[in-house]
């Protein structure tokens, strides 16, 4: 069963570059330059606005930023936004204090602010983005879905999420090795190993699921359904996942895990 979103295609923004990033860097205005990085370019620091979460707030010492600096010479000065990101983003844009990088998760917002000159039009820089250029050529339906009314591209697609979840379960490697447990590759296997962990650590929660019911969105494709409306290409019809038997099976699976293995939700 393949899903391709309702009206626009399931298109989400990975990141929107502001005008200062490409135009400003050339003039030395975006970020501070320093010594040469791993790629032979000067080290620069970019301002970035992004989401944060009360359960896993942003931390400056996250290894990913060090890895990026070692590989590219680029450092990030991050402005984490804990709540009401949309309002904070709009205020930053209206004030003219736009960071070099920011998350924008709405096509309409990207097109509106892009038309005002806040964001870069990716089409003007495809000569520097050969992989993205080829992707758009190979997927004209995605290109059509992300165009602004003026035929420009301010919105970077995240393609394929409607066909499978691109999130992964994390596990304690040291605990699995200590008890000679094999990481599961199926949901049945996940349940089995969770039961074993509950036996080994009865006061623990073998599985932790955060952010309310949102994980169901990511789990649904594995149960051959969706958490909302989707188009079933095999049956050639629109369907609503939460009313389907497969969705019920997924909810029953979660309930079984809650009862017998101690799912922890937050």
C-alpha positions in Angstrom: 0.0 0.0 0.0 1.5 3.3 -1.0 0.6 6.7 0.3 1.0 10.0 -1.4 -0.6 12.8 0.5 -4.0 14.2 0.2 -3.7 17.4 -1.8 -0.1 18.5 -2.0 1.7 15.2 -1.5 3.2 14.6 1.9 5.8 17.3 1.7 7.5 18.6 4.8 10.2 21.2 5.3 13.7 20.1 6.3 15.0 23.6 6.6 14.5 27.0 4.9 17.6 29.0 4.2 17.2 32.8 4.7 18.4 35.3 2.2 21.4 36.1 4.4 22.9 32.6 4.2 23.8 32.5 0.5 24.1 36.2 -0.3 25.5 37.2 3.0 28.2 34.5 3.3 29.7 35.7 0.0 30.1 39.1 1.5 31.3 37.8 4.9 28.2 39.0 6.6 26.6 35.8 7.7 28.4 34.2 10.5 32.0 34.7 11.8 34.9 33.4 9.8 37.8 31.7 11.4 40.4 29.0 10.6 40.2 26.5 7.8 37.8 23.6 8.3 38.0 20.0 7.2 36.7 20.8 3.7 39.3 23.5 3.1 36.9 26.4 3.6 37.1 29.0 6.3 35.3 28.2 9.5 32.1 30.1 9.9 29.3 30.3 12.5 25.7 30.4 11.4 22.8 31.5 13.5 20.0 29.0 13.5 16.4 29.0 14.9 14.9 25.6 15.6 12.3 23.8 17.7 13.1 22.6 21.2 11.0 20.4 23.5 10.5 20.3 27.2 11.2 16.6 27.3 14.4 16.8 25.3 15.6 20.4 25.3 18.4 21.6 23.1 21.9 21.3 24.5 25.0 23.0 23.1 27.2 19.9 23.7 25.2 17.6 21.5 27.8 15.5 19.5 26.1 16.2 16.1 27.3 19.8 16.1 30.9 18.8 16.8 30.7 16.2 14.0 29.4 18.8 11.6 32.1 21.3 12.6 34.8 18.6 12.1 33.5 17.7 8.7 32.6 21.1 7.3 34.2 23.8 9.5 30.7 25.1 10.2 29.5 25.9 13.7 26.0 26.9 14.8 24.7 29.5 17.2 21.3 28.0 18.0 18.2 29.9 19.2 16.0 27.1 20.6 12.3 27.9 20.7 10.5 25.9 23.4 6.9 26.9 22.6 4.8 28.7 20.0 7.4 28.5 17.4 5.2 30.0 14.6 4.8 33.2 16.5 8.5 33.5 17.3 9.3 32.8 13.7 6.9 35.4 12.4 8.2 38.0 14.8 11.8 37.4 13.8 10.9 37.8 10.1 8.8 40.9 10.6 11.6 42.5 12.7 14.2 41.8 10.0 16.3 39.9 12.6 16.3 36.7 10.6 18.8 34.0 11.4 20.9 32.3 8.7 18.9 29.1 9.1 15.4 28.4 10.5 12.8 25.7 10.5 9.6 26.5 8.6 7.0 23.7 8.6 4.3 25.3 6.5 4.3 25.7 2.7 2.1 28.7 2.9 4.3 30.4 5.4 7.4 29.6 3.3 5.8 31.0 0.2 4.4 34.1 1.9 7.7 35.1 3.6 9.7 34.0 0.5 7.7 36.4 -1.7 8.6 39.2 0.7 12.3 38.4 0.2 13.0 36.7 3.5 13.9 33.3 2.1 16.2 32.0 -0.7 14.6 30.7 -3.9 16.3 27.3 -4.3 15.7 27.5 -8.1 18.3 30.3 -8.3 21.0 28.0 -6.8 20.4 24.6 -8.5 23.8 24.8 -10.1 25.2 24.3 -6.5 22.7 21.6 -5.7 23.0 18.9 -8.4 21.4 16.1 -6.3 18.4 18.3 -5.5 18.1 19.3 -9.2 18.1 15.7 -10.3 15.5 14.8 -7.6 13.1 17.5 -8.9 13.6 16.3 -12.5 12.8 12.7 -11.4 9.8 13.7 -9.3 7.8 16.4 -11.2 4.8 15.8 -8.9 6.9 16.8 -5.9 8.2 19.9 -7.7 4.6 20.9 -8.6 3.5 20.5 -5.0 6.1 22.8 -3.5 6.0 25.7 -6.1 5.0 29.1 -4.9 2.3 31.0 -6.8 5.1 32.8 -8.7 6.7 29.5 -9.6 9.6 29.7 -7.1 10.8 27.2 -4.5 11.2 28.3 -0.9 10.1 25.0 0.6 12.5 22.0 0.8 10.5 18.7 0.5 11.1 15.6 2.7 10.1 12.8 0.4 9.2 9.2 1.2 7.8 9.7 4.7 4.4 8.7 3.4 5.7 5.3 2.4 7.6 4.3 5.6 8.6 5.7 8.9 12.1 7.2 8.9 12.3 7.2 12.6 14.1 4.4 14.5 13.9 2.9 17.9 16.9 3.5 20.1 18.0 0.9 22.6 20.6 0.5 25.4 23.4 -1.5 23.7 25.1 -2.2 27.0 22.0 -3.7 28.5 21.3 -5.8 25.5 24.9 -7.1 25.5 24.9 -7.8 29.2 21.8 -10.1 28.9 22.6 -11.4 25.4 19.5 -9.9 23.9 19.1 -9.4 20.1 17.7 -6.1 18.9 14.3 -6.7 17.5 13.5 -6.2 13.8 9.7 -6.5 14.0 7.0 -5.2 16.3 6.4 -8.7 17.6 10.1 -8.9 18.4 9.9 -5.5 20.1 7.1 -6.8 22.3 9.0 -10.0 23.1 12.2 -8.3 24.1 10.3 -5.7 26.1 8.7 -8.5 28.2 12.1 -9.9 28.8 13.4 -6.5 30.0 10.4 -6.1 32.3 11.3 -9.4 33.9 14.9 -8.4 34.3 14.1 -4.9 35.5 10.6 -5.0 37.0 10.7 -1.4 38.3 11.6 0.0 34.9 9.8 1.0 31.7 11.3 -1.1 28.9 9.8 1.1 26.2 9.4 4.9 26.4 7.1 6.7 24.0 7.2 10.5 24.1 5.1 13.3 22.8 1.7 12.0 23.4 0.1 10.0 20.6 2.3 11.4 17.8 4.3 8.2 17.6 1.2 6.5 16.1 1.8 8.7 13.0 5.2 7.1 12.5 4.1 3.6 13.4 1.0 3.5 11.2 2.8 2.6 7.9 4.3 -0.5 9.5 0.8 -1.6 10.2 -0.2 -0.9 6.6 -2.4 2.1 7.5 -2.2 5.8 8.2 -3.1 8.1 11.0 -5.2 10.3 8.7 -6.6 10.4 5.2 -4.6 8.7 2.5 -4.9 7.4 -1.0 -4.8 3.6 -1.4 -3.2 3.1 -4.9 -4.0 -0.7 -4.8 -7.7 -0.1 -4.3 -7.7 3.2 -6.0 -9.7 4.9 -3.3 -9.3 7.4 -0.5 -9.2 5.9 2.9 -9.2 7.1 6.6 -6.8 5.1 8.6 -8.2 5.4 12.2 -11.4 3.6 11.0 -9.5 0.6 9.6 -8.9 -2.8 11.1 -5.1 -2.3 10.8 -5.3 0.8 12.8 -7.2 -1.0 15.5 -4.5 -3.7 15.5 -1.9 -1.1 16.1 -3.8 0.5 19.0 -4.4 -3.0 20.5 -0.6 -3.6 20.2 0.2 -0.5 22.1 -2.4 -1.4 24.7 -1.0 -4.8 25.1 2.5 -3.3 25.6 1.1 -0.9 28.2 -0.5 -3.7 30.1 2.3 -6.3 30.0 5.6 -4.6 29.4 5.1 -1.2 30.9 5.2 1.2 28.0 6.0 4.7 29.3 4.3 7.5 27.5 5.0 11.3 27.9 
